[in-house]
Amino acid sequence: MRRFVIALFTALLMLVLAVSAALADSPHFISEGTASINSSGLYVVTNFKEAGLGNTVSTEAITLSATATATYACINGGGKHPSATNKETVTGAVSFTGSFPVRNGSTTGTISVGPPGAGTFSCPSGQKLVLAFVSYSGVMLTGVAGDTSAEPNLSACLFPGVGIC
């Protein structure tokens, strides 16, 4: 029983020391990087940098989150949008968390998040479903310690032939 109490006390002491070491660090984003929407409708933040992570961690979890609105449309074989009512707009929260290596107390990287899916919306036979328009608002990079970096709201017309944008 005495060994158990000593082992438990030692484990708790190590936990307290580890937490206090982590709290002594001061994580913060010093470079938000460059935000863009690629041709697939992904919101991409390239070359972000987070510093103040200390030397006690080897990786950092970064989350990119936003509210995204995506408009899907049906396109016929000739590349035309046959009916103005043959489209669906979906809005929802999106997020992605990536793991990035920490070197000398900082990490850099590229992270992206995609639009919400089309749900149950589908196209008639002979037509294909395309993402025609996407917009992202309330975009935020968040580190594991709760530090944040607001990113710009962006929108893109990905298929201009459907008359949505």
C-alpha positions as CSV (number, residue, x, y, z in Angstrom):
1,M,0.0,0.0,0.0
2,R,2.9,2.4,0.9
3,R,4.4,1.8,-2.6
4,F,1.2,2.6,-4.2
5,V,0.8,5.9,-2.3
6,I,4.4,6.9,-3.2
7,A,3.9,6.0,-6.9
8,L,0.6,8.0,-6.9
9,F,2.2,11.0,-5.3
10,T,5.2,10.9,-7.7
11,A,2.8,10.7,-10.7
12,L,0.8,13.6,-9.4
13,L,4.0,15.7,-8.8
14,M,5.2,15.0,-12.3
15,L,1.8,16.0,-13.8
16,V,1.9,19.3,-11.8
17,L,5.4,20.0,-13.0
18,A,4.5,19.2,-16.6
19,V,1.4,21.4,-16.5
20,S,3.3,24.3,-14.9
21,A,6.0,24.1,-17.6
22,A,3.4,24.2,-20.4
23,L,1.7,27.1,-18.8
24,A,5.0,29.0,-18.6
25,D,5.0,29.1,-22.4
26,S,3.2,31.9,-24.3
27,P,1.8,30.5,-27.6
28,H,0.7,33.1,-30.1
29,F,0.4,33.5,-33.9
30,I,3.0,35.9,-35.2
31,S,2.2,35.4,-38.9
32,E,-1.2,34.5,-40.2
33,G,0.1,33.6,-43.6
34,T,-1.8,33.9,-46.8
35,A,-5.4,32.9,-47.2
36,S,-7.0,31.8,-50.4
37,I,-9.6,29.6,-51.9
38,N,-8.3,27.0,-54.4
39,S,-10.0,25.6,-57.5
40,S,-11.6,22.8,-55.4
41,G,-13.3,25.3,-53.0
42,L,-10.9,24.6,-50.1
43,Y,-10.0,27.5,-47.8
44,V,-6.2,27.4,-47.5
45,V,-3.9,29.2,-45.1
46,T,-0.3,28.9,-46.2
47,N,2.8,29.9,-44.3
48,F,1.3,30.6,-40.9
49,K,3.7,30.7,-37.9
50,E,2.9,30.1,-34.3
51,A,5.6,30.9,-31.7
52,G,6.0,30.7,-27.9
53,L,5.4,27.0,-27.7
54,G,8.4,26.3,-25.5
55,N,10.7,23.3,-25.8
56,T,8.6,20.7,-24.0
57,V,6.3,19.8,-26.9
58,S,7.3,18.2,-30.2
59,T,4.0,18.7,-32.1
60,E,1.3,21.3,-32.0
61,A,-2.4,20.8,-33.0
62,I,-3.7,23.7,-35.1
63,T,-7.4,24.0,-36.1
64,L,-8.8,25.9,-39.0
65,S,-12.5,26.6,-38.5
66,A,-15.2,28.7,-40.3
67,T,-18.8,29.0,-41.3
68,A,-19.0,28.0,-44.9
69,T,-21.7,28.4,-47.5
70,A,-21.6,26.3,-50.6
71,T,-23.9,26.4,-53.6
72,Y,-24.0,23.2,-55.7
73,A,-25.6,23.1,-59.2
74,C,-26.3,20.5,-61.9
75,I,-24.4,20.9,-65.2
76,N,-25.4,19.1,-68.4
77,G,-23.0,17.5,-70.9
78,G,-22.7,20.8,-72.8
79,G,-21.4,22.5,-69.7
80,K,-24.6,24.5,-69.2
81,H,-26.8,24.9,-66.1
82,P,-30.2,23.8,-67.5
83,S,-32.5,25.1,-64.8
84,A,-32.1,28.0,-62.3
85,T,-34.0,25.9,-59.7
86,N,-31.6,23.0,-60.1
87,K,-29.2,24.1,-57.3
88,E,-28.8,23.7,-53.6
89,T,-27.1,26.1,-51.0
90,V,-25.7,24.5,-47.9
91,T,-24.4,26.4,-44.8
92,G,-22.5,24.9,-41.9
93,A,-19.6,24.9,-39.6
94,V,-16.4,23.4,-41.0
95,S,-13.1,22.6,-39.3
96,F,-9.9,20.7,-39.7
97,T,-7.2,20.0,-37.2
98,G,-3.6,19.3,-38.3
99,S,-0.5,18.3,-36.4
100,F,2.6,20.3,-37.0
101,P,6.2,19.7,-35.8
102,V,7.6,22.2,-33.2
103,R,11.2,23.3,-33.6
104,N,12.8,25.9,-31.3
105,G,9.4,26.7,-29.8
106,S,7.6,27.5,-33.0
107,T,5.8,25.8,-35.8
108,T,4.9,26.8,-39.4
109,G,2.7,25.2,-42.0
110,T,-0.2,25.1,-44.4
111,I,-3.7,24.0,-43.4
112,S,-7.0,23.9,-45.3
113,V,-10.7,23.2,-44.7
114,G,-13.3,22.3,-47.2
115,P,-16.9,23.4,-47.9
116,P,-19.9,21.5,-46.5
117,G,-21.1,18.7,-48.7
118,A,-24.1,18.7,-51.0
119,G,-26.1,16.6,-48.6
120,T,-28.9,14.7,-50.3
121,F,-29.0,17.0,-53.3
122,S,-28.4,15.1,-56.6
123,C,-28.6,15.7,-60.3
124,P,-30.8,14.1,-62.9
125,S,-29.3,11.5,-65.2
126,G,-27.0,13.0,-67.7
127,Q,-26.0,15.9,-65.5
128,K,-23.1,16.2,-63.1
129,L,-23.0,17.9,-59.7
130,V,-20.5,20.8,-59.4
131,L,-19.6,23.2,-56.6
132,A,-20.5,26.6,-58.2
133,F,-19.9,29.1,-55.3
134,V,-18.3,29.0,-51.9
135,S,-17.9,31.6,-49.1
136,Y,-16.2,31.4,-45.7
137,S,-16.8,33.7,-42.7
138,G,-15.7,33.8,-39.1
139,V,-12.5,32.0,-40.1
140,M,-10.2,31.3,-37.2
141,L,-6.8,29.5,-36.7
142,T,-6.7,28.1,-33.1
143,G,-3.7,26.5,-31.3
144,V,-4.0,23.8,-28.7
145,A,-3.4,26.4,-25.9
146,G,-6.3,28.5,-27.1
147,D,-4.4,31.2,-28.9
148,T,-6.2,32.4,-32.0
149,S,-5.7,34.2,-35.3
150,A,-8.6,35.7,-37.2
151,E,-8.4,35.1,-41.0
152,P,-10.1,37.0,-43.7
153,N,-13.6,36.1,-45.0
154,L,-13.3,35.0,-48.6
155,S,-15.7,33.9,-51.4
156,A,-15.1,32.4,-54.8
157,C,-17.1,31.7,-57.9
158,L,-15.9,28.3,-59.0
159,F,-18.3,27.7,-61.9
160,P,-19.4,31.0,-63.4
161,G,-21.5,29.5,-66.1
162,V,-24.4,28.7,-63.8
163,G,-25.5,32.3,-63.2
164,I,-25.0,32.2,-59.4
165,C,-22.0,34.6,-59.2
